[in-house]
C-alpha cells in the first residue's frame, strides 16, 4: 500500500514537472509594459524609403539613422498617417483606423524568449481577403546579416515587386542577405514557425517558435515563445531588433498595421525590456 502511494506521488510529481516545463510561461505580472504604435504603411517599400527624391529620410538612413529615430518621439509616432492612407501612398484604399497602440511585454529564461502582445484590433479595414482569420499577429527578428536590420527592422523584407504592391509581380517578402525569423498567430488557431530569406517560408523555422492567442472582451492577447537560437541568435545582455505586424478585420498581404524596427533588451536596455525569469 505504502509503496503504491510513493510511486503515485512520484508519477504525480513527474507529470507536474513535465507540464510545467512544457508551458514554462513567465509571470506576466512581473514583466514591464511598453507601448508600440502600429500603423498602415501604405505602399512604402524599402525602395521608396531609400529613394532620395520622395522620402527626405533617405539621406539620414544612409548615414545610419534608424526609422524609429526620426519617426518616434516620446514613444509616439511622428508620421503623417493621413498621407499613408491617401491616394498618393495607398492607391487601393486604406483602413479607417490608420494607427493603434499595442502593449508589448517580454521575458526570457535559459532557453527561450517570450513576447506578449495585447491590442484591440480595429474594424473598418479596406481589404478583407483572409476569410479564415479575423486577426493575425506576427513578429519577426532579423539576424545581423540582413541589410539595415538594426535601422529598419522588417522593412528590409518589404519590396516594391512583392505581391500586392502596385504593379508588382508575385514575389513574397524576401531579403538580399541574411534571414528573419517569423512567428505568426492566426485567430483560426494555426500558428506559423517560419522565416524570410530568399522568399517567405511559412514553415521550417529555426527558432522552434510557437504562438498562442485568445480574445477576451475586445482585447486580443497573443504570446509567442521562441528559442534564443535561430536565424537571429538572441544573447542575454543584448538588445535584439524585432518588428510587429497585425492583420485586423480579415486583412491579408500588405494590408497590415506594422511597427517600425524596435528592440527587445534581454536583461539590457531596449524599447521592450525583458527580464530573466
Ligand atoms: C533622417 C530622418 C528619417 C529617417 C531615418 C527615416 N525617415 Fe521616413 N520620413 C522622414 C521625413 C522628414 C518624412 C516626411 C517627409 C517626406 O516624405 O520626405 C518621412 C516620411 C515617411 C513616410 C511617409 C509618411 C509621412 O509621414 O510623410 C514613411 C512611410 C516613412 N517615412 C517611412 C520610413 C521608414 C520605414 C524608415 C526606415 C527604413 C524611415 N522612414 C526613415 C524622415 C526620416
Boltz pocket constraint, residues with backbone or C-beta under 6 A from the ligand:
constraints:
  - pocket:
      binder: B
      contacts: [[A, 41], [A, 44], [A, 49], [A, 53], [A, 54], [A, 55], [A, 56], [A, 57], [A, 58], [A, 59], [A, 60], [A, 61], [A, 65], [A, 66], [A, 67], [A, 68], [A, 69], [A, 70], [A, 71], [A, 78], [A, 79], [A, 80], [A, 81], [A, 83], [A, 84], [A, 151], [A, 152], [A, 155]]
      max_distance: 6.0
